[in-house]
Amino acid sequence: MESLTDDALANICSMVARIDCKTATETVPLVCRRWKRVQKTVCGNVFLNMNEIGCSFKVALQRFKSVTGVTCRRDIKNSDLFTLIAENCKSLTHLTLCGRVQVKDDGLIAIAENCKSLTQLSFDVCDQLTDDGPIAIAENCKSLTQLSLCDYLRVRNVTDAGVIAIAENCKSLTTLNVGMNVKVTDAGVIAIAENCKALTQLDLFYCDRLTDAGFIAIAEKCKSLTLLSLNFCDHLTDSDVIAIAENCRSITQLSLGGYQRVPQVTDAGVIAIAENCKLLTYLNLFGGQKVTDTGVIAIAENCKSLT
């Protein structure tokens, strides 16, 4: 054991923590003073993957007081989940909940007020949110670089007010997903474009109230984008696509699809993509009924990195 370096010992403690947090916090420190010292260092910067650890969410959070990251991709039926996280994870920087964990305003407000060091925040089920939750996050967690408030059940009560608050306060965002927020309009997207200059990934999937004003703002202000999703944005036109293609030349992933819902995009828009976005590795034009062989051939001849 004496031949183990501190780094190797730290890796052991981290693996034990993922398997059994009780052993990590209670048994490991009893081995010797050195193990106790290393264990304390490791548990002061724990990233809890709730899919792997062998104890309840509540026990894990109470034992690891300095948790910096929590991720879960399983269903959790615990109405106190967000209170537990907020009370026990003051140093939290990453929070990802992708299972059926219902996010409501009171839970998000508790996180915002207690976990002000958050840089990454992602939820999959947030259809009961209103503007109050996102506004609290915006006002308290200004160091956010990645934020996802997308819900495939549709977010019906978050409006431009919530999106504008995020845009005006979280100016370090590089990744933003507000897809399925069906009440978001050009005003919210223009605020994003004008304030979030560091954006490289923007997902506006099914934000079907957007028009030329919003799309042009993205094109003119978000020139560093590498990923852009405008799937099911019903009012997207050739002029919008051309503006995006001519200004956002670093794009590698572009989604403009929607089942029979992009009738206004023609070969003209697709040719502009082909001639300007030569770094593309992914392109979605599903539902583009007016795109012909001419547009497809242009893509094939110019976008050599498509996979």
CORNOR-V295850 format. One line per field, one symbol per residue. ss: DSSP state (~ for helix, > for strand, _ for the rest). A space follows every 10 residues. Layout:
ss->???
This chain:
ss->_____~~~~~ ~~~~~~~~~_ ~~~~~~~~~~ __~~~~~~~~ ~~____>>>_ ______~~~~ ~~~_____>> >>________ ~~~~~~~~__ ___>>>>___ ____~~~~~~ ~~~~_____> >>>_______ ~~~~~~~~~~ _____>>>>_ ____>____~ ~~~~~~~~~_ ____>>>___ >____~~~~~ ~~~~~_____ >>>_______ _~~~~~~~~~ ~_____>>>_ _______~~~ ~~~~~~~___ __>>>_____ _____>~~~~ ~~~~~~____ _>>>_____> __~~~~~~~~ ~~_____
